[in-house]
């Protein structure tokens, strides 16, 4: 049994846990062109993996829901466990190849990514982690087979669990209008970057971000160097950006933002400060290229 299994979970994150393979190049090649490789390395990543690690590092009791293959690196698995994440919701699929991202970066903030979806890419009939859900207060849905995520969302809502949806870049190629309508129904929050929120508006047939809040009470958008913004039925709240002169790592910054946001929001911190906490978390990630926990602060009463 994974360590710390059985405890109450403030946040469960469902989606990909990837083996990220980074390739640093002087510039991204155009069609039919070749560029030299400057450096490469492998890291633990994936939207769900990074959000879970970021939130757990900042004191949130966090669970992870995903599917991996036999080849998932043992050091990466140990890291998830040692960082205090409840991994009882992670299914190891015999004979499957774990999901991997191949990320080409030019060191100037530009990148191109190719993903092997792994066993979560075709998970329509995968088991639901009901034992973990029984201990969970909030569920954050990221990437993966839409059929699996919709089943998971329906079960969560049936159990009275608050749901946030965050399909990331998969909103552009895995979600159609019918299924996206089903995804947001009953959700309390929608996350995305500016392009992803614009795609959400198109799928929902709505003219503005403000109109999305008629369906989802809060929309949280990350804006890169412009910081972040939350649209609610009560108004718009902006989170001031944190400057990073020479970022060490761009990939995963948005997911680290989510972990920092939850670390504040789930403790009852007001929305403006929660956005700033998310921005600070993303900044630490970009500066160090991995997790850096903030100095502990006095706990506020957690949201019911």
C-alpha positions as protocol buffer text, in pm:
chain_id: "A"
residue {
  index: 1
  type: UNK
  ca { x: 0 y: 0 z: 0 }
}
residue {
  index: 2
  type: UNK
  ca { x: 141 y: 344 z: -91 }
}
residue {
  index: 3
  type: UNK
  ca { x: 260 y: 554 z: 200 }
}
residue {
  index: 4
  type: UNK
  ca { x: 3 y: 788 z: 355 }
}
residue {
  index: 5
  type: UNK
  ca { x: -287 y: 607 z: 189 }
}
residue {
  index: 6
  type: UNK
  ca { x: -612 y: 640 z: 380 }
}
residue {
  index: 7
  type: UNK
  ca { x: -578 y: 1007 z: 478 }
}
residue {
  index: 8
  type: UNK
  ca { x: -824 y: 1277 z: 372 }
}
residue {
  index: 9
  type: UNK
  ca { x: -731 y: 1435 z: 39 }
}
residue {
  index: 10
  type: UNK
  ca { x: -790 y: 1807 z: -15 }
}
residue {
  index: 11
  type: UNK
  ca { x: -703 y: 1790 z: -386 }
}
residue {
  index: 12
  type: UNK
  ca { x: -696 y: 1496 z: -629 }
}
residue {
  index: 13
  type: UNK
  ca { x: -547 y: 1565 z: -972 }
}
residue {
  index: 14
  type: UNK
  ca { x: -638 y: 1345 z: -1269 }
}
residue {
  index: 15
  type: UNK
  ca { x: -437 y: 1338 z: -1591 }
}
residue {
  index: 16
  type: UNK
  ca { x: -102 y: 1256 z: -1742 }
}
residue {
  index: 17
  type: UNK
  ca { x: 216 y: 1180 z: -1551 }
}
residue {
  index: 18
  type: UNK
  ca { x: 482 y: 1190 z: -1819 }
}
residue {
  index: 19
  type: UNK
  ca { x: 840 y: 1101 z: -1883 }
}
residue {
  index: 20
  type: UNK
  ca { x: 942 y: 1436 z: -2034 }
}
residue {
  index: 21
  type: UNK
  ca { x: 1233 y: 1431 z: -2275 }
}
residue {
  index: 22
  type: UNK
  ca { x: 1377 y: 1780 z: -2331 }
}
residue {
  index: 23
  type: UNK
  ca { x: 1588 y: 1875 z: -2632 }
}
residue {
  index: 24
  type: UNK
  ca { x: 1757 y: 2217 z: -2631 }
}
residue {
  index: 25
  type: UNK
  ca { x: 1816 y: 2357 z: -2980 }
}
residue {
  index: 26
  type: UNK
  ca { x: 1945 y: 2698 z: -3097 }
}
residue {
  index: 27
  type: UNK
  ca { x: 1618 y: 2758 z: -3285 }
}
residue {
  index: 28
  type: UNK
  ca { x: 1309 y: 2558 z: -3372 }
}
residue {
  index: 29
  type: UNK
  ca { x: 1346 y: 2419 z: -3724 }
}
residue {
  index: 30
  type: UNK
  ca { x: 1112 y: 2522 z: -4001 }
}
residue {
  index: 31
  type: UNK
  ca { x: 961 y: 2260 z: -4231 }
}
residue {
  index: 32
  type: UNK
  ca { x: 1219 y: 2037 z: -4402 }
}
residue {
  index: 33
  type: UNK
  ca { x: 1507 y: 2198 z: -4210 }
}
residue {
  index: 34
  type: UNK
  ca { x: 1752 y: 2054 z: -3956 }
}
residue {
  index: 35
  type: UNK
  ca { x: 1909 y: 2220 z: -3652 }
}
residue {
  index: 36
  type: UNK
  ca { x: 2183 y: 2088 z: -3422 }
}
residue {
  index: 37
  type: UNK
  ca { x: 2107 y: 1952 z: -3075 }
}
residue {
  index: 38
  type: UNK
  ca { x: 2269 y: 2151 z: -2794 }
}
residue {
  index: 39
  type: UNK
  ca { x: 2161 y: 1942 z: -2494 }
}
residue {
  index: 40
  type: UNK
  ca { x: 1900 y: 1694 z: -2373 }
}
residue {
  index: 41
  type: UNK
  ca { x: 1769 y: 1556 z: -2046 }
}
residue {
  index: 42
  type: UNK
  ca { x: 1479 y: 1355 z: -1905 }
}
residue {
  index: 43
  type: UNK
  ca { x: 1246 y: 1473 z: -1627 }
}
residue {
  index: 44
  type: UNK
  ca { x: 930 y: 1380 z: -1441 }
}
residue {
  index: 45
  type: UNK
  ca { x: 643 y: 1582 z: -1585 }
}
residue {
  index: 46
  type: UNK
  ca { x: 292 y: 1582 z: -1720 }
}
residue {
  index: 47
  type: UNK
  ca { x: 13 y: 1825 z: -1625 }
}
residue {
  index: 48
  type: UNK
  ca { x: -132 y: 1611 z: -1346 }
}
residue {
  index: 49
  type: UNK
  ca { x: 209 y: 1508 z: -1218 }
}
residue {
  index: 50
  type: UNK
  ca { x: 337 y: 1865 z: -1196 }
}
residue {
  index: 51
  type: UNK
  ca { x: 19 y: 2008 z: -1041 }
}
residue {
  index: 52
  type: UNK
  ca { x: 16 y: 1731 z: -780 }
}
residue {
  index: 53
  type: UNK
  ca { x: 385 y: 1776 z: -698 }
}
residue {
  index: 54
  type: UNK
  ca { x: 351 y: 2154 z: -677 }
}
residue {
  index: 55
  type: UNK
  ca { x: 48 y: 2145 z: -448 }
}
residue {
  index: 56
  type: UNK
  ca { x: 197 y: 1871 z: -226 }
}
residue {
  index: 57
  type: UNK
  ca { x: 523 y: 2067 z: -191 }
}
residue {
  index: 58
  type: UNK
  ca { x: 320 y: 2358 z: -56 }
}
residue {
  index: 59
  type: UNK
  ca { x: 141 y: 2157 z: 208 }
}
residue {
  index: 60
  type: UNK
  ca { x: -176 y: 2040 z: 33 }
}
residue {
  index: 61
  type: UNK
  ca { x: -286 y: 1682 z: 100 }
}
residue {
  index: 62
  type: UNK
  ca { x: -277 y: 1569 z: -261 }
}
residue {
  index: 63
  type: UNK
  ca { x: -375 y: 1257 z: -452 }
}
residue {
  index: 64
  type: UNK
  ca { x: -292 y: 1157 z: -808 }
}
residue {
  index: 65
  type: UNK
  ca { x: -513 y: 976 z: -1061 }
}
residue {
  index: 66
  type: UNK
  ca { x: -340 y: 848 z: -1373 }
}
residue {
  index: 67
  type: UNK
  ca { x: -225 y: 542 z: -1567 }
}
residue {
  index: 68
  type: UNK
  ca { x: 136 y: 444 z: -1632 }
}
residue {
  index: 69
  type: UNK
  ca { x: 315 y: 156 z: -1800 }
}
residue {
  index: 70
  type: UNK
  ca { x: 562 y: -110 z: -1683 }
}
residue {
  index: 71
  type: UNK
  ca { x: 847 y: 109 z: -1800 }
}
residue {
  index: 72
  type: UNK
  ca { x: 773 y: 407 z: -1574 }
}
residue {
  index: 73
  type: UNK
  ca { x: 1112 y: 492 z: -1418 }
}
residue {
  index: 74
  type: UNK
  ca { x: 1149 y: 371 z: -1059 }
}
residue {
  index: 75
  type: UNK
  ca { x: 1324 y: 693 z: -946 }
}
residue {
  index: 76
  type: UNK
  ca { x: 1027 y: 897 z: -1071 }
}
residue {
  index: 77
  type: UNK
  ca { x: 782 y: 673 z: -885 }
}
residue {
  index: 78
  type: UNK
  ca { x: 986 y: 701 z: -565 }
}
residue {
  index: 79
  type: UNK
  ca { x: 992 y: 1077 z: -601 }
}
residue {
  index: 80
  type: UNK
  ca { x: 612 y: 1096 z: -618 }
}
residue {
  index: 81
  type: UNK
  ca { x: 583 y: 882 z: -305 }
}
residue {
  index: 82
  type: UNK
  ca { x: 859 y: 1062 z: -114 }
}
residue {
  index: 83
  type: UNK
  ca { x: 698 y: 1398 z: -189 }
}
residue {
  index: 84
  type: UNK
  ca { x: 392 y: 1284 z: 2 }
}
residue {
  index: 85
  type: UNK
  ca { x: 152 y: 1233 z: -288 }
}
residue {
  index: 86
  type: UNK
  ca { x: -116 y: 966 z: -246 }
}
residue {
  index: 87
  type: UNK
  ca { x: -57 y: 748 z: -553 }
}
residue {
  index: 88
  type: UNK
  ca { x: -328 y: 490 z: -478 }
}
residue {
  index: 89
  type: UNK
  ca { x: -523 y: 630 z: -775 }
}
residue {
  index: 90
  type: UNK
  ca { x: -242 y: 554 z: -1023 }
}
residue {
  index: 91
  type: UNK
  ca { x: -297 y: 236 z: -1224 }
}
residue {
  index: 92
  type: UNK
  ca { x: 5 y: 51 z: -1363 }
}
residue {
  index: 93
  type: UNK
  ca { x: -100 y: -110 z: -1693 }
}
residue {
  index: 94
  type: UNK
  ca { x: 88 y: -431 z: -1776 }
}
residue {
  index: 95
  type: UNK
  ca { x: 255 y: -428 z: -2116 }
}
residue {
  index: 96
  type: UNK
  ca { x: 182 y: -60 z: -2179 }
}
residue {
  index: 97
  type: UNK
  ca { x: 436 y: 210 z: -2258 }
}
residue {
  index: 98
  type: UNK
  ca { x: 420 y: 510 z: -2023 }
}
residue {
  index: 99
  type: UNK
  ca { x: 322 y: 845 z: -2168 }
}
residue {
  index: 100
  type: UNK
  ca { x: 613 y: 1058 z: -2287 }
}
residue {
  index: 101
  type: UNK
  ca { x: 653 y: 1414 z: -2410 }
}
residue {
  index: 102
  type: UNK
  ca { x: 925 y: 1511 z: -2655 }
}
residue {
  index: 103
  type: UNK
  ca { x: 985 y: 1881 z: -2598 }
}
residue {
  index: 104
  type: UNK
  ca { x: 1207 y: 2093 z: -2821 }
}
residue {
  index: 105
  type: UNK
  ca { x: 1304 y: 2430 z: -2667 }
}
residue {
  index: 106
  type: UNK
  ca { x: 1513 y: 2715 z: -2804 }
}
residue {
  index: 107
  type: UNK
  ca { x: 1593 y: 2876 z: -2468 }
}
residue {
  index: 108
  type: UNK
  ca { x: 1398 y: 3190 z: -2562 }
}
residue {
  index: 109
  type: UNK
  ca { x: 1056 y: 3078 z: -2447 }
}
residue {
  index: 110
  type: UNK
  ca { x: 956 y: 2896 z: -2766 }
}
residue {
  index: 111
  type: UNK
  ca { x: 891 y: 2524 z: -2785 }
}
residue {
  index: 112
  type: UNK
  ca { x: 738 y: 2245 z: -2989 }
}
residue {
  index: 113
  type: UNK
  ca { x: 599 y: 1934 z: -2823 }
}
residue {
  index: 114
  type: UNK
  ca { x: 501 y: 1585 z: -2938 }
}
residue {
  index: 115
  type: UNK
  ca { x: 326 y: 1350 z: -2695 }
}
residue {
  index: 116
  type: UNK
  ca { x: 289 y: 974 z: -2677 }
}
residue {
  index: 117
  type: UNK
  ca { x: -39 y: 952 z: -2480 }
}
residue {
  index: 118
  type: UNK
  ca { x: 44 y: 618 z: -2322 }
}
residue {
  index: 119
  type: UNK
  ca { x: -223 y: 414 z: -2139 }
}
residue {
  index: 120
  type: UNK
  ca { x: -423 y: 724 z: -2040 }
}
residue {
  index: 121
  type: UNK
  ca { x: -478 y: 810 z: -2405 }
}
residue {
  index: 122
  type: UNK
  ca { x: -720 y: 520 z: -2450 }
}
residue {
  index: 123
  type: UNK
  ca { x: -879 y: 474 z: -2109 }
}
residue {
  index: 124
  type: UNK
  ca { x: -1253 y: 474 z: -2175 }
}
residue {
  index: 125
  type: UNK
  ca { x: -1301 y: 156 z: -1971 }
}
residue {
  index: 126
  type: UNK
  ca { x: -1027 y: 211 z: -1713 }
}
residue {
  index: 127
  type: UNK
  ca { x: -1116 y: 156 z: -1350 }
}
residue {
  index: 128
  type: UNK
  ca { x: -1220 y: 454 z: -1141 }
}
residue {
  index: 129
  type: UNK
  ca { x: -1023 y: 505 z: -817 }
}
residue {
  index: 130
  type: UNK
  ca { x: -1331 y: 498 z: -596 }
}
residue {
  index: 131
  type: UNK
  ca { x: -1135 y: 449 z: -273 }
}
residue {
  index: 132
  type: UNK
  ca { x: -937 y: 767 z: -335 }
}
residue {
  index: 133
  type: UNK
  ca { x: -1249 y: 958 z: -443 }
}
residue {
  index: 134
  type: UNK
  ca { x: -1418 y: 861 z: -117 }
}
residue {
  index: 135
  type: UNK
  ca { x: -1149 y: 1064 z: 68 }
}
residue {
  index: 136
  type: UNK
  ca { x: -1134 y: 1361 z: -174 }
}
residue {
  index: 137
  type: UNK
  ca { x: -1281 y: 1711 z: -138 }
}
residue {
  index: 138
  type: UNK
  ca { x: -1177 y: 1869 z: -470 }
}
residue {
  index: 139
  type: UNK
  ca { x: -1101 y: 1702 z: -805 }
}
residue {
  index: 140
  type: UNK
  ca { x: -896 y: 1875 z: -1075 }
}
residue {
  index: 141
  type: UNK
  ca { x: -935 y: 1718 z: -1421 }
}
residue {
  index: 142
  type: UNK
  ca { x: -656 y: 1780 z: -1672 }
}
residue {
  index: 143
  type: UNK
  ca { x: -553 y: 1572 z: -1975 }
}
residue {
  index: 144
  type: UNK
  ca { x: -641 y: 1221 z: -2089 }
}
residue {
  index: 145
  type: UNK
  ca { x: -911 y: 1022 z: -2261 }
}
residue {
  index: 146
  type: UNK
  ca { x: -1226 y: 1241 z: -2254 }
}
residue {
  index: 147
  type: UNK
  ca { x: -1446 y: 934 z: -2196 }
}
residue {
  index: 148
  type: UNK
  ca { x: -1247 y: 845 z: -1882 }
}
residue {
  index: 149
  type: UNK
  ca { x: -1244 y: 1202 z: -1752 }
}
residue {
  index: 150
  type: UNK
  ca { x: -1620 y: 1238 z: -1803 }
}
residue {
  index: 151
  type: UNK
  ca { x: -1684 y: 915 z: -1612 }
}
residue {
  index: 152
  type: UNK
  ca { x: -1456 y: 1036 z: -1335 }
}
residue {
  index: 153
  type: UNK
  ca { x: -1628 y: 1374 z: -1323 }
}
residue {
  index: 154
  type: UNK
  ca { x: -1975 y: 1217 z: -1306 }
}
residue {
  index: 155
  type: UNK
  ca { x: -1869 y: 993 z: -1018 }
}
residue {
  index: 156
  type: UNK
  ca { x: -1714 y: 1288 z: -835 }
}
residue {
  index: 157
  type: UNK
  ca { x: -2025 y: 1501 z: -865 }
}
residue {
  index: 158
  type: UNK
  ca { x: -2238 y: 1208 z: -752 }
}
residue {
  index: 159
  type: UNK
  ca { x: -2024 y: 1196 z: -438 }
}
residue {
  index: 160
  type: UNK
  ca { x: -2051 y: 1572 z: -376 }
}
residue {
  index: 161
  type: UNK
  ca { x: -1687 y: 1645 z: -471 }
}
residue {
  index: 162
  type: UNK
  ca { x: -1609 y: 1989 z: -612 }
}
residue {
  index: 163
  type: UNK
  ca { x: -1474 y: 1968 z: -967 }
}
residue {
  index: 164
  type: UNK
  ca { x: -1239 y: 2194 z: -1163 }
}
residue {
  index: 165
  type: UNK
  ca { x: -1170 y: 2130 z: -1533 }
}
residue {
  index: 166
  type: UNK
  ca { x: -846 y: 2206 z: -1713 }
}
residue {
  index: 167
  type: UNK
  ca { x: -808 y: 2020 z: -2046 }
}
residue {
  index: 168
  type: UNK
  ca { x: -489 y: 2211 z: -2132 }
}
residue {
  index: 169
  type: UNK
  ca { x: -374 y: 2190 z: -2495 }
}
residue {
  index: 170
  type: UNK
  ca { x: -592 y: 1885 z: -2548 }
}
residue {
  index: 171
  type: UNK
  ca { x: -886 y: 2123 z: -2572 }
}
residue {
  index: 172
  type: UNK
  ca { x: -763 y: 2193 z: -2926 }
}
residue {
  index: 173
  type: UNK
  ca { x: -764 y: 1833 z: -3050 }
}
residue {
  index: 174
  type: UNK
  ca { x: -936 y: 1592 z: -2807 }
}
residue {
  index: 175
  type: UNK
  ca { x: -1252 y: 1777 z: -2708 }
}
residue {
  index: 176
  type: UNK
  ca { x: -1548 y: 1846 z: -2937 }
}
residue {
  index: 177
  type: UNK
  ca { x: -1838 y: 2077 z: -2854 }
}
residue {
  index: 178
  type: UNK
  ca { x: -2071 y: 1803 z: -2727 }
}
residue {
  index: 179
  type: UNK
  ca { x: -1822 y: 1648 z: -2488 }
}
residue {
  index: 180
  type: UNK
  ca { x: -1686 y: 1985 z: -2372 }
}
residue {
  index: 181
  type: UNK
  ca { x: -2038 y: 2098 z: -2280 }
}
residue {
  index: 182
  type: UNK
  ca { x: -2064 y: 1781 z: -2073 }
}
residue {
  index: 183
  type: UNK
  ca { x: -1726 y: 1847 z: -1913 }
}
residue {
  index: 184
  type: UNK
  ca { x: -1811 y: 2195 z: -1784 }
}
residue {
  index: 185
  type: UNK
  ca { x: -2162 y: 2107 z: -1663 }
}
residue {
  index: 186
  type: UNK
  ca { x: -2145 y: 2109 z: -1285 }
}
residue {
  index: 187
  type: UNK
  ca { x: -1782 y: 2224 z: -1273 }
}
residue {
  index: 188
  type: UNK
  ca { x: -1694 y: 2505 z: -1032 }
}
residue {
  index: 189
  type: UNK
  ca { x: -1376 y: 2625 z: -1205 }
}
residue {
  index: 190
  type: UNK
  ca { x: -1226 y: 2626 z: -1554 }
}
residue {
  index: 191
  type: UNK
  ca { x: -850 y: 2675 z: -1600 }
}
residue {
  index: 192
  type: UNK
  ca { x: -655 y: 2753 z: -1916 }
}
residue {
  index: 193
  type: UNK
  ca { x: -417 y: 2989 z: -2089 }
}
residue {
  index: 194
  type: UNK
  ca { x: -552 y: 3263 z: -2314 }
}
residue {
  index: 195
  type: UNK
  ca { x: -572 y: 3048 z: -2628 }
}
residue {
  index: 196
  type: UNK
  ca { x: -734 y: 2761 z: -2439 }
}
residue {
  index: 197
  type: UNK
  ca { x: -1000 y: 2990 z: -2290 }
}
residue {
  index: 198
  type: UNK
  ca { x: -1072 y: 3128 z: -2637 }
}
residue {
  index: 199
  type: UNK
  ca { x: -1113 y: 2771 z: -2762 }
}
residue {
  index: 200
  type: UNK
  ca { x: -1350 y: 2703 z: -2471 }
}
residue {
  index: 201
  type: UNK
  ca { x: -1562 y: 3001 z: -2577 }
}
residue {
  index: 202
  type: UNK
  ca { x: -1581 y: 2860 z: -2930 }
}
residue {
  index: 203
  type: UNK
  ca { x: -1676 y: 2509 z: -2816 }
}
residue {
  index: 204
  type: UNK
  ca { x: -1944 y: 2649 z: -2586 }
}
residue {
  index: 205
  type: UNK
  ca { x: -2072 y: 2893 z: -2849 }
}
residue {
  index: 206
  type: UNK
  ca { x: -2027 y: 3189 z: -2615 }
}
residue {
  index: 207
  type: UNK
  ca { x: -1913 y: 3541 z: -2711 }
}
residue {
  index: 208
  type: UNK
  ca { x: -1692 y: 3630 z: -2413 }
}
residue {
  index: 209
  type: UNK
  ca { x: -1509 y: 3496 z: -2111 }
}
residue {
  index: 210
  type: UNK
  ca { x: -1762 y: 3669 z: -1888 }
}
residue {
  index: 211
  type: UNK
  ca { x: -2037 y: 3466 z: -2052 }
}
residue {
  index: 212
  type: UNK
  ca { x: -1858 y: 3143 z: -1956 }
}
residue {
  index: 213
  type: UNK
  ca { x: -1917 y: 3230 z: -1591 }
}
residue {
  index: 214
  type: UNK
  ca { x: -2287 y: 3177 z: -1654 }
}
residue {
  index: 215
  type: UNK
  ca { x: -2193 y: 2809 z: -1695 }
}
residue {
  index: 216
  type: UNK
  ca { x: -1887 y: 2785 z: -1468 }
}
residue {
  index: 217
  type: UNK
  ca { x: -1871 y: 3016 z: -1163 }
}
residue {
  index: 218
  type: UNK
  ca { x: -1500 y: 3095 z: -1202 }
}
residue {
  index: 219
  type: UNK
  ca { x: -1259 y: 3097 z: -1496 }
}
residue {
  index: 220
  type: UNK
  ca { x: -887 y: 3121 z: -1414 }
}
residue {
  index: 221
  type: UNK
  ca { x: -659 y: 3221 z: -1702 }
}
residue {
  index: 222
  type: UNK
  ca { x: -280 y: 3225 z: -1703 }
}
residue {
  index: 223
  type: UNK
  ca { x: -139 y: 3504 z: -1920 }
}
residue {
  index: 224
  type: UNK
  ca { x: 235 y: 3436 z: -1926 }
}
residue {
  index: 225
  type: UNK
  ca { x: 429 y: 3754 z: -1861 }
}
residue {
  index: 226
  type: UNK
  ca { x: 101 y: 3938 z: -1794 }
}
residue {
  index: 227
  type: UNK
  ca { x: 33 y: 3726 z: -1485 }
}
residue {
  index: 228
  type: UNK
  ca { x: -309 y: 3573 z: -1430 }
}
residue {
  index: 229
  type: UNK
  ca { x: -673 y: 3669 z: -1410 }
}
residue {
  index: 230
  type: UNK
  ca { x: -988 y: 3519 z: -1261 }
}
residue {
  index: 231
  type: UNK
  ca { x: -1332 y: 3591 z: -1402 }
}
residue {
  index: 232
  type: UNK
  ca { x: -1619 y: 3539 z: -1159 }
}
residue {
  index: 233
  type: UNK
  ca { x: -1986 y: 3626 z: -1146 }
}
residue {
  index: 234
  type: UNK
  ca { x: -1894 y: 3902 z: -902 }
}
residue {
  index: 235
  type: UNK
  ca { x: -1627 y: 4058 z: -1125 }
}
residue {
  index: 236
  type: UNK
  ca { x: -1272 y: 4026 z: -1256 }
}
residue {
  index: 237
  type: UNK
  ca { x: -962 y: 3987 z: -1038 }
}
residue {
  index: 238
  type: UNK
  ca { x: -607 y: 4015 z: -1169 }
}
residue {
  index: 239
  type: UNK
  ca { x: -289 y: 3865 z: -1030 }
}
residue {
  index: 240
  type: UNK
  ca { x: 20 y: 4078 z: -1086 }
}
residue {
  index: 241
  type: UNK
  ca { x: 298 y: 3903 z: -1279 }
}
residue {
  index: 242
  type: UNK
  ca { x: 631 y: 3805 z: -1127 }
}
residue {
  index: 243
  type: UNK
  ca { x: 925 y: 3888 z: -1353 }
}
residue {
  index: 244
  type: UNK
  ca { x: 1176 y: 3620 z: -1448 }
}
residue {
  index: 245
  type: UNK
  ca { x: 1468 y: 3770 z: -1639 }
}
residue {
  index: 246
  type: UNK
  ca { x: 1632 y: 3444 z: -1746 }
}
residue {
  index: 247
  type: UNK
  ca { x: 1394 y: 3149 z: -1701 }
}
residue {
  index: 248
  type: UNK
  ca { x: 1559 y: 2813 z: -1657 }
}
residue {
  index: 249
  type: UNK
  ca { x: 1246 y: 2613 z: -1740 }
}
residue {
  index: 250
  type: UNK
  ca { x: 920 y: 2715 z: -1913 }
}
residue {
  index: 251
  type: UNK
  ca { x: 746 y: 2379 z: -1946 }
}
residue {
  index: 252
  type: UNK
  ca { x: 537 y: 2310 z: -1637 }
}
residue {
  index: 253
  type: UNK
  ca { x: 515 y: 2672 z: -1517 }
}
residue {
  index: 254
  type: UNK
  ca { x: 139 y: 2689 z: -1574 }
}
residue {
  index: 255
  type: UNK
  ca { x: 90 y: 2364 z: -1386 }
}
residue {
  index: 256
  type: UNK
  ca { x: 305 y: 2490 z: -1100 }
}
residue {
  index: 257
  type: UNK
  ca { x: 82 y: 2800 z: -1097 }
}
residue {
  index: 258
  type: UNK
  ca { x: -218 y: 2575 z: -1036 }
}
residue {
  index: 259
  type: UNK
  ca { x: -44 y: 2402 z: -746 }
}
residue {
  index: 260
  type: UNK
  ca { x: 39 y: 2735 z: -584 }
}
residue {
  index: 261
  type: UNK
  ca { x: -310 y: 2869 z: -644 }
}
residue {
  index: 262
  type: UNK
  ca { x: -469 y: 2567 z: -477 }
}
residue {
  index: 263
  type: UNK
  ca { x: -226 y: 2584 z: -185 }
}
residue {
  index: 264
  type: UNK
  ca { x: -375 y: 2925 z: -105 }
}
residue {
  index: 265
  type: UNK
  ca { x: -732 y: 2890 z: -230 }
}
residue {
  index: 266
  type: UNK
  ca { x: -809 y: 2566 z: -47 }
}
residue {
  index: 267
  type: UNK
  ca { x: -701 y: 2731 z: 279 }
}
residue {
  index: 268
  type: UNK
  ca { x: -950 y: 3012 z: 236 }
}
residue {
  index: 269
  type: UNK
  ca { x: -706 y: 3278 z: 112 }
}
residue {
  index: 270
  type: UNK
  ca { x: -889 y: 3555 z: -83 }
}
residue {
  index: 271
  type: UNK
  ca { x: -882 y: 3532 z: -460 }
}
residue {
  index: 272
  type: UNK
  ca { x: -633 y: 3816 z: -533 }
}
residue {
  index: 273
  type: UNK
  ca { x: -376 y: 3662 z: -295 }
}
residue {
  index: 274
  type: UNK
  ca { x: -444 y: 3313 z: -432 }
}
residue {
  index: 275
  type: UNK
  ca { x: -364 y: 3435 z: -782 }
}
residue {
  index: 276
  type: UNK
  ca { x: -44 y: 3594 z: -654 }
}
residue {
  index: 277
  type: UNK
  ca { x: 46 y: 3268 z: -481 }
}
residue {
  index: 278
  type: UNK
  ca { x: 1 y: 3089 z: -812 }
}
residue {
  index: 279
  type: UNK
  ca { x: 218 y: 3342 z: -993 }
}
residue {
  index: 280
  type: UNK
  ca { x: 489 y: 3308 z: -726 }
}
residue {
  index: 281
  type: UNK
  ca { x: 481 y: 2929 z: -760 }
}
residue {
  index: 282
  type: UNK
  ca { x: 521 y: 2952 z: -1138 }
}
residue {
  index: 283
  type: UNK
  ca { x: 810 y: 3195 z: -1094 }
}
residue {
  index: 284
  type: UNK
  ca { x: 995 y: 2960 z: -860 }
}
residue {
  index: 285
  type: UNK
  ca { x: 948 y: 2680 z: -1113 }
}
residue {
  index: 286
  type: UNK
  ca { x: 1087 y: 2887 z: -1400 }
}
residue {
  index: 287
  type: UNK
  ca { x: 1384 y: 3002 z: -1195 }
}
residue {
  index: 288
  type: UNK
  ca { x: 1486 y: 2659 z: -1067 }
}
residue {
  index: 289
  type: UNK
  ca { x: 1339 y: 2421 z: -1325 }
}
residue {
  index: 290
  type: UNK
  ca { x: 1169 y: 2210 z: -1056 }
}
residue {
  index: 291
  type: UNK
  ca { x: 989 y: 2233 z: -725 }
}
residue {
  index: 292
  type: UNK
  ca { x: 1086 y: 2491 z: -469 }
}
residue {
  index: 293
  type: UNK
  ca { x: 851 y: 2514 z: -172 }
}
residue {
  index: 294
  type: UNK
  ca { x: 782 y: 2862 z: -29 }
}
residue {
  index: 295
  type: UNK
  ca { x: 844 y: 2955 z: 331 }
}
residue {
  index: 296
  type: UNK
  ca { x: 555 y: 2828 z: 544 }
}
residue {
  index: 297
  type: UNK
  ca { x: 287 y: 3075 z: 646 }
}
residue {
  index: 298
  type: UNK
  ca { x: 21 y: 3055 z: 916 }
}
residue {
  index: 299
  type: UNK
  ca { x: -264 y: 2831 z: 806 }
}
residue {
  index: 300
  type: UNK
  ca { x: -605 y: 2983 z: 743 }
}
residue {
  index: 301
  type: UNK
  ca { x: -929 y: 2797 z: 782 }
}
residue {
  index: 302
  type: UNK
  ca { x: -970 y: 2558 z: 489 }
}
residue {
  index: 303
  type: UNK
  ca { x: -1267 y: 2596 z: 259 }
}
residue {
  index: 304
  type: UNK
  ca { x: -1558 y: 2373 z: 346 }
}
